[in-house]
């Protein structure tokens, strides 16, 4: 239950208990007051003034008075029951009506008190969904508990923004600085290998160095993509996920043929919005992983489709059995499956990490499940484009 509903129920409950106790107390007092008292209503004798001399004298009633006494007792009992019944009915209705009124007053009062908190919550939710840490709540109300809470939240957002910006700048600067010497190394090694007087040992050494250099370049590219993917996608432009998947599959066809992997594509329209270049990198990483983490004569299935307000990209592949307990770790940076930890030709260990951050930057989700026959099925869900029919 919401805080507003709990407050209204608490007000109604407190009123019901207090008013109920008061009603029971009034009922008992009235009931006691209306108890039949023979000495008052039907005394054995009464004192009357003498008609002639004015002095007082007591006179007892005769036996016929017993009939009148019984009739008076019955009338009193009927009157008592009528009064107490009216008190119960009117008091019960008043109790229920007052409880409902207390609930309504508590509901409205809670709404007035919590209105600033709802505004703060809406702003905080919008900031969390947009991943834009530069926005602040900026509550301008009176200096109360809500003001202190929002100020603390704004301070925390500022520290997080500075921390994330510093981390992204460091990764981007380090990646750019490392790319230059790697390019120089690749050029020098390539020139040395292509020299006419290069021996076979020099050529083999050069090829090994080029492989290592290429792996480092992929690592740097992955770090750059990871840093870019962690940023919020603010400029969302519509595109069809099917077009992106077709483009990536056409580019990966040569590598799939070289590794003897058969590609299957079932591409239905999947309109979405976001940064198409980043989504292309997402699809490319999934397809490359499906090809490289496979076995000869293996298969890869790529599917795009629309489901209600979401579009799906499903990439499944054959391969080695994947333990369920390793599923979550494959989305962490520099983590590989057990059988691939010593293999440097299958990537830098950033592929699925990049997939996750790009998916989350677009407001989507990514899940992986092991296939019973071996390999993985990875499903990426993204929001459908708002203007799509």
RANORZI-V375061 format. One record per residue. N is the residue number from 1. PSI is psi in whole degrees, -180 to 180 (none if undefined). Layout:
N;PSI + N;PSI
//
This chain:
1;150 + 2;162 + 3;-36 + 4;-44 + 5;-41 + 6;-40 + 7;-44 + 8;-42 + 9;-37 + 10;-43 + 11;-46 + 12;-40 + 13;-43 + 14;-45 + 15;-43 + 16;-43 + 17;-48 + 18;-48 + 19;-36 + 20;-43 + 21;-43 + 22;-41 + 23;-43 + 24;-40 + 25;-45 + 26;-41 + 27;-45 + 28;-39 + 29;-46 + 30;-42 + 31;-41 + 32;-40 + 33;-30 + 34;7 + 35;142 + 36;127 + 37;109 + 38;-36 + 39;-22 + 40;-49 + 41;-41 + 42;76 + 43;159 + 44;-33 + 45;160 + 46;156 + 47;125 + 48;148 + 49;144 + 50;141 + 51;-34 + 52;-47 + 53;-10 + 54;6 + 55;161 + 56;145 + 57;146 + 58;142 + 59;125 + 60;150 + 61;155 + 62;-178 + 63;-30 + 64;-16 + 65;-23 + 66;-36 + 67;-43 + 68;-37 + 69;-44 + 70;-41 + 71;-40 + 72;-39 + 73;-41 + 74;-42 + 75;-42 + 76;-42 + 77;-43 + 78;-43 + 79;-42 + 80;-46 + 81;-38 + 82;-44 + 83;-47 + 84;-37 + 85;-45 + 86;-39 + 87;-42 + 88;-47 + 89;-51 + 90;-41 + 91;-40 + 92;-45 + 93;-42 + 94;-38 + 95;-46 + 96;-44 + 97;-42 + 98;-36 + 99;-44 + 100;-40 + 101;-40 + 102;-38 + 103;-44 + 104;-43 + 105;-43 + 106;-39 + 107;-45 + 108;-40 + 109;-43 + 110;-38 + 111;-41 + 112;-40 + 113;-38 + 114;-4 + 115;-47 + 116;-36 + 117;-37 + 118;-40 + 119;-42 + 120;-42 + 121;-41 + 122;-42 + 123;-44 + 124;-39 + 125;-40 + 126;-39 + 127;-43 + 128;-38 + 129;-32 + 130;-13 + 131;21 + 132;97 + 133;-2 + 134;-18 + 135;147 + 136;158 + 137;-48 + 138;48 + 139;131 + 140;20 + 141;-171 + 142;164 + 143;85 + 144;-165 + 145;-38 + 146;-40 + 147;-43 + 148;-40 + 149;-46 + 150;-37 + 151;-41 + 152;-40 + 153;-42 + 154;-39 + 155;-42 + 156;-41 + 157;-40 + 158;-42 + 159;-41 + 160;-42 + 161;-45 + 162;-39 + 163;-47 + 164;-40 + 165;-42 + 166;-40 + 167;-44 + 168;-40 + 169;-40 + 170;-46 + 171;-44 + 172;-46 + 173;-43 + 174;-40 + 175;-43 + 176;-39 + 177;-35 + 178;-24 + 179;-35 + 180;-53 + 181;-31 + 182;-39 + 183;-41 + 184;-44 + 185;-43 + 186;-40 + 187;-46 + 188;-44 + 189;-40 + 190;-40 + 191;-42 + 192;-38 + 193;-33 + 194;-1 + 195;143 + 196;-33 + 197;12 + 198;132 + 199;170 + 200;-37 + 201;-40 + 202;-40 + 203;-43 + 204;-42 + 205;-41 + 206;-41 + 207;-40 + 208;-42 + 209;-37 + 210;-37 + 211;-44 + 212;-42 + 213;-40 + 214;-38 + 215;-42 + 216;-36 + 217;-40 + 218;-37 + 219;-44 + 220;-43 + 221;-39 + 222;-40 + 223;-41 + 224;-45 + 225;-37 + 226;-42 + 227;-40 + 228;-36 + 229;-26 + 230;-12 + 231;151 + 232;140 + 233;99 + 234;-35 + 235;90 + 236;119 + 237;141 + 238;143 + 239;167 + 240;124 + 241;-26 + 242;-42 + 243;-41 + 244;-45 + 245;-42 + 246;-43 + 247;-45 + 248;-42 + 249;-37 + 250;-39 + 251;-33 + 252;-1 + 253;-38 + 254;-45 + 255;-39 + 256;-40 + 257;-38 + 258;-37 + 259;7 + 260;46 + 261;129 + 262;131 + 263;131 + 264;132 + 265;131 + 266;91 + 267;104 + 268;159 + 269;135 + 270;78 + 271;131 + 272;-174 + 273;149 + 274;-152 + 275;106 + 276;-33 + 277;-42 + 278;-41 + 279;-34 + 280;-41 + 281;-37 + 282;-51 + 283;-39 + 284;-43 + 285;-42 + 286;-44 + 287;-43 + 288;-42 + 289;-42 + 290;-33 + 291;-46 + 292;-32 + 293;57 + 294;-179 + 295;160 + 296;144 + 297;19 + 298;-179 + 299;153 + 300;134 + 301;125 + 302;125 + 303;136 + 304;142 + 305;167 + 306;135 + 307;105 + 308;-116 + 309;18 + 310;153 + 311;148 + 312;142 + 313;118 + 314;123 + 315;116 + 316;149 + 317;155 + 318;172 + 319;-160 + 320;157 + 321;136 + 322;121 + 323;140 + 324;-32 + 325;-10 + 326;1 + 327;-48 + 328;-30 + 329;-21 + 330;-15 + 331;-2 + 332;148 + 333;140 + 334;24 + 335;132 + 336;162 + 337;160 + 338;-40 + 339;-10 + 340;7 + 341;-25 + 342;4 + 343;114 + 344;-9 + 345;1 + 346;12 + 347;-180 + 348;-2 + 349;13 + 350;-5 + 351;-54 + 352;-24 + 353;-42 + 354;-39 + 355;-44 + 356;-47 + 357;-36 + 358;-41 + 359;-47 + 360;-34 + 361;-24 + 362;9 + 363;26 + 364;-173 + 365;154 + 366;135 + 367;154 + 368;138 + 369;139 + 370;144 + 371;144 + 372;-33 + 373;-3 + 374;148 + 375;-168 + 376;158 + 377;116 + 378;127 + 379;125 + 380;126 + 381;130 + 382;153 + 383;143 + 384;152 + 385;134 + 386;-33 + 387;5 + 388;142 + 389;none
//
